[in-house]
Amino acid sequence: MCQRHPLAPRLAHCFQPLDLTLDGFAYMDAAVISDGPEGGSASTFLLASDRIAIDWLRRNVEDSPVILEAQLSACRWGGRISSTNRLPTVLGWTWHEEQQRPGYHQQVDQRAADVATLYDGVGDFASIRPLLNAYHVRLIYFGELQRVIYGEAV
């Protein structure tokens, strides 16, 4: 329970106290997080819709298609859809990639730029298709976090 945890004051900003459960996703039903674009203002939103999407993906997606989702700096909320569904993604946490793959800094930076292009790019779907094909992307996730980071117009 959060109240007994030494980080309880910090955790209380994001999570509501829960009954004991073995459901590792239960926190998402009531979790409220704040995030926003680098250097921009943060918005607050619920994770409940992500839980619905995670559950849907687990029930309906076969094999391991590459999923595109928001790419954020380490210790933020990006990457949770791919990691909770064991799906490959274009780029997870950049620092983890750089730690585990020394010498690949330029490739990591390129992937981060490509994810930004895919979500921020102006144009129609045909204009991003070559980049989606280059990474073998078959699923694009656009949830509350993507709306906050990239805007509604994507």
Salt bridges, closest charged atoms under 4 A:
ASP23 OD2 - ARG51 NH2 2.97
ASP29 OD2 - ARG51 NH1 3.16
ASP35 OD1 - ARG76 NH2 2.35
GLU38 OE2 - ARG76 NH1 2.50
ASP50 OD2 - ARG80 NH2 2.22
ASP55 OD2 - ARG51 NE 3.57
GLU97 OE1 - ARG101 NH1 2.48
GLU98 OE2 - HIS105 ND1 2.97
ASP109 OD2 - HIS105 NE2 2.87
GLU144 OE2 - ARG147 NH1 3.77
GLU152 OE1 - ARG147 NE 3.77
